[in-house]
Amino acid sequence: MEEYQRITLEQYLAELRLIVDLRLAAQYPYFSDKPYPLGRCKEIRNTMLELLQERLAMPIMPEPLQVLANKVSLGHTLKPAWGSLRDEYFQNAILLGDWYLDTANDTVNPNKPRVEILKLQQSGFSAIVSFEQFCVIARKYWQVNIYKNDIYPALAPFLPLLCVNEKGACWLAAANDDMIALARHSQFTLSERILTKLPSTPSTLKQRWYAHYSDLKNPLLGHHSLDPVEFCQHYRNEHRDQDLHFRDKVVKSYLHLAQGVNSF
């Protein structure tokens, strides 16, 4: 991609963002107490990706998109990606070969341009490779304290973290496909490692969770026969990392808890 093509594409995508913003600002006016677009990088990225794919399929393609179409014709695909941006915050972006398209560049700092296109190696964007790295970013970006998930130990190999922010919101982490895949692909060794490093959840906070979700009868949520580290070892011995049905069962169990609790 030549520099003039990059600039032209960046300008075109910024114009597409105006279309997307009209729709999403009405649908998601706030994230917590922050006004749109703050915190909405995933929703913006997903909607922009859909719109881009529609435009690329048009019989008469807009000229600025020709450079993307050329790459697609060579076998590259527009891929949604989630990861670390300079270990400062989590980011959702679009990757195309060795190019990084950030169509939600203003969702942390609204004064930044809406769109940024860079060579991937220059972008500072990378996959998250450990729960320790996730914790470093989460503590800075979300302003949270992080404990081991010893509230629901049977979920801990997949969701080893418990986050608590300054407003008292408390939730299990990291409930996204990338981090669950990281846990599974490591045969839960990465989950086990972080669980040995984090402090236990305060007992008062545990009781809030149990009281709030006392009506749930899900077997995995009531399974306390082992501690979180032992569950990692147990699942590894049973090859649960390769069991997609069990992975889905864990996710469905988590969905009952997805709203978390307030610790205050």
N, C-alpha and C positions, 0 to 999 in steps of 0.2 A: 504494500500500500504506500503510494507516494504521499508526501506531506500535504499537497493540495487536496488529494482525495480524502485524507484523514480529516482535514479541516472542514471540507464540504460535507462529509458524512456526519461529523460531529454537529454541525449546524442543522442538518436535516433531522437528526435524531432529537435535537433540542426542540425543534418544532413539533415533532410527534409527541414529545412529553407534554406539550400544552394541551393536546387532545386528551391524553391519558389523565392529566391532572384535573381536568374538568369533571371527569367521571369519578376518579378516586377520591378527590377532595370532598365530594358530597357523600361518598360511601364510607370514608374513613377520616372524618374531620379531626380526630384526635388519636394519639397513641399515648395511653396513660393521660397525662395532662399536657402533652406536647402537641402543638398544631401540625397538621399536614404541611409538608411531607416528612417531618421528622419521624424516624423510626419505621418508615414504611418502605424500606428498600426492597423487601421481598415482593410485596404487592406491586410496586412500580416495575421492578425487573420482569416479573411474570407477565404483566399486561403489555409492557413494551415488547417482549419477546413474541407474544401472540400477534401483536400488530405488525412487527417486522416480518414475521413469516407470512402473514396475509399479503403484505406489500410485495414481498419477493415472488409471490405466486401470481401477481397481476400480469395480464397479457402485455400491457405496456408498463414496463418497470420505471419508477422514478430514477433519473440519472444518478443521483448520489448513491443509490443502492447497488449500482452495477459492480462496484468493487467487492461487495459482499457476495453478489451472485457469482462472480468469477471464482471466488474461493470455494463456494459451495459446489460449483461445477467440477472443481478439482478434488472433491471428496471430503472437504471440511464440513463440519456442521456447527450450527449455532447451539452452544451448550450452556444451559444454566449452571452456575457454579456458586458455591457458598464457601467462605473461608475467612482467613485472616488478612487484614490490610495493615501491613507493617506492625502487626501485633498490637495495634492501637484499638481496633474495633472489628466487629464481624461485618462482613459485606456480602451482598448478593450481586453477582455480575453475570455477564455473558462472555463466553470465550469462543473465539473463532480462530482455530489454528494457533498461531503465536501472538494473537491480538487480544487485548482486554478491553471490553466495552462496558463501561460503568454508566448505565442509564439512570442511576439513582444517586448521583454524586453529591446531591445536596440534602441527603436525608440525615446527616449528622450536623453539618454546618450549612444552613439554608442560604448563606451568602456565596457559596461555591457555585460554579456553573452546574446546570442540571445534568450535563453529559460530559464524560471524559473518555477519550479513546487513546490507549497507549500500547506500546509493545508490552507483552506480558512480563518479560524480564525486567522492565523498567517500572512496572506498576506498583510493586510492593505487595502484590496479591499472591497468596499461597494457600495450599491446603493446610488444615490443622492436623497435626500428626500425633498429638498426645492430649490427655486430659489436663496435664500440667499447663500446657500452652493455652488451652481453653480457659483455665482458671485465671491465668495472668491477664488475658484480655477481658474476661467477664468482670473481674474485680475493678478494673479501670473504667471500662465502658459502661457497665450497668451499675457500678457503685454498690457491689454486693459483698456480703460475707458468705463463705462457702463452707458447708459441712459435708461429711460423708452421709450418704443415704443409708442410714441404719434404721429408718422408719419402716421401710418396706424392703427388707433385705433380699427377698426373692427377685425384686426388680433391679437391684443394685448392679449386677454384672452388665446390664444394658444401660442403666441410668444411675450412675454412681454418685451423683452430686445433688446437693440441696442448696439452693440459693435463697438469700434473704436480702431484700434491698432496704434502703433507708426509710421507706414508707411502710415497711412491715410486710410487704408482699413476699410470699414464700412459695417456691415451686421446685419440682424435680427437674434435673438437667442431665444430659443435654438431649432434649426430645426432638431430634431431627434425624433424617436419614443418614447424613454424613457421620455423625458421632455414634449412632447406633452401629453403623457399618464398621467404624473404627474399632469399637469394642469387640464386635464379632470377628473381624479379620485378625485381631490379635489373640483370638481364643480367650478373651477376657483378661489377658495378662495386663493390659493397660488399665483396665478398670480396677483390677486387684492392686496394682501399684499405687494409684491415686487414693484408693480406700485406706491404704496403710499410712498415708501421709496426712489426711485431713482429720480435724477434730470431730468428735461425736456430736450429734445434734443435741442441743440442750433439752433436758427432760420436759420442761414446760412446753417447748415447741412440739415435741413428739405428741404430748397429750392433746394439743390443739388439733393436730392432724387426725388422731384417732377419734376424737370427739366429733370433728366435722364430718368424717366419713364413716361413722359408726354403723350406718345402715347398709353399707356395702357388704355383700356376701361373696365377693370374688375370692376363689381359693388362693391365688398367688399373693393377694394382698394380706391374707391372714396367715401366710406361711412364715413362721419365725423359728423353725427348728434349727437353722444354721445362721451364723452371722454373715454379713455381706461378703467378706473375703472367702469364707467357706463355700458360699454359693457360687462364687467365681470358679473355685476349684471343682466343685461338684458339676457345674454346667460344662466345664472343659472336659471332664472325664466322661460325661454323657454325650459329648460332641454336639451340645446345644448351639454352638456357634454356626453349625451347618444346617440347622433345623429351621427352615423358613416358617413352618407352621407354628413352631414355638415362639419365634420372633414376633409373629403377628399376634399371638396370644398375649405376649408381654405388652405390646403396644396397645391392644384393646383394654388390658387391665389399667395401663397408665391413663388412658383417655377418661376413665372415671375420676381421675385425680387431677386432670389437666388444669383446672381452675386454681389449684393450690389452696393456700389458706392465708389469712392475715395473722401475723405473729403478735400484733398489739392487742 
